[in-house]
Amino acid sequence: MAGNTSTTIATLERLAPGTPLRIGIERILQAGKGALIVLGAGPSIDEISSGGFTLQKSTYSAARLAELAKMDGGIILDSHATVIHRANVHFVPDSSIPTDETGSRHRTAERIARQTKVPVVAVSEGRRVATLYIDGEKIELPSPTAIGARVNQELQNLDRLRRQLNEAEALLTNLEVSGMATYRAVTTLLQRTELVRRVGVAIERLAVSMGDEGRLASVQISDMLRGVGHVRDLALADYLARRSSVAKAAAGLEELSDPELVDPTRVARAVGFTELDFLVQPRGLRVMSKAGRIPEQVRDATVRHFRSFERLITAAVEELERVDGVGEVRARQLRYYFDRLLAAAETWSPQGV
């Protein structure tokens, strides 16, 4: 994903409906005017600025922003949108910077943002919409009503993807217990974790742009994303030759483009898996993590002790007790959990896998 996510979210928070900056932009739109607003002052902006005038200690207000927008030139605020530095400025960014924009104001805004790494808002008087250019991205700032409808739609999509992730994890567990796990099944699970993560990040940004009205959506998103990264990392730790490679593999997964993410072969290559349909055995870390409140060090020690997933899930209570930190209570808890997995696998049919 392009850009610095934390910077983008912080900027969207300042542009959320009801914030002073957004109120100023709404006033510009209501007046039927356009504007180019740079959210950050400094040498990089000074180098591409000419003309206009400097305002001395001019505290930001929505009314001042709307009045200054009546002039032809651009407006420079500080990065927190609390001070207005300059107005009626003519900007001359590098014309060789590529842009797909057709209007001169939006072309200039995108080039400023790309050249200086400073967020820029272009307010279109013709289309009556504001657009944020930041970290190589273009983000339209629609009305709160439109954002709310979009967030609700995307939450339904996220819920569907989370259910598909849960199904992929349940399938992998059955395959592992039945001795039929393959890199393809693991890759499917990894694809689902990354899809859920990406959609969640996108909705979170939309929710942030709603201001206070987006808080409920943020809570829902957090609920649906809970444990996703944990599942991904444990699946990688189960199947990579070296557990130390988990962070690198996770980064490789996140770096895939959307089209690459739907290609199992490309995903497998990104995380370091070999032939997709090879039968493989997990270490058992992910399955062990579902067994209840077992400390990570005890879980790891148990997996190391048995060295084989098959030996682990068929171990007797007495064998489990021998592992440091397990003890009789945990041994019986694990045995009960493993028996449930084995019983479920007996009634499960691999047809269609």
ABEGO torsion letter per residue (X at the ends): XBEBAAAAAAAAAAABBGBAAAAAAAAAAAAGBBBBBBBEBEAAAAAABBEEBBBBGBBBBAAAAAAAAABABBBBBBAAGABBABBGBBBBBBAABBBABABAAAAAAAAAAAAAGBBBBBBBAAAGBBBBBBGGBBBBBBBAAAAAAAAAAAAAAAAAAAAAAAAAAAAAAAAAAAGABBAAAAAAAAAAAAAAAAAAAAAAAAAAAAEAAAAAAAAAAAAAABGAAAAAAAAAAAABABAAAAAAAAAAAAABBAAAAABAAAAAAAAGBBBAABBBBBAGAAAAAAAEBBBAAAAAAAAAAAGBAAAAAABBAAAAAABBGAEAAAAAAAAAAAAAAAAAAAABBABGX
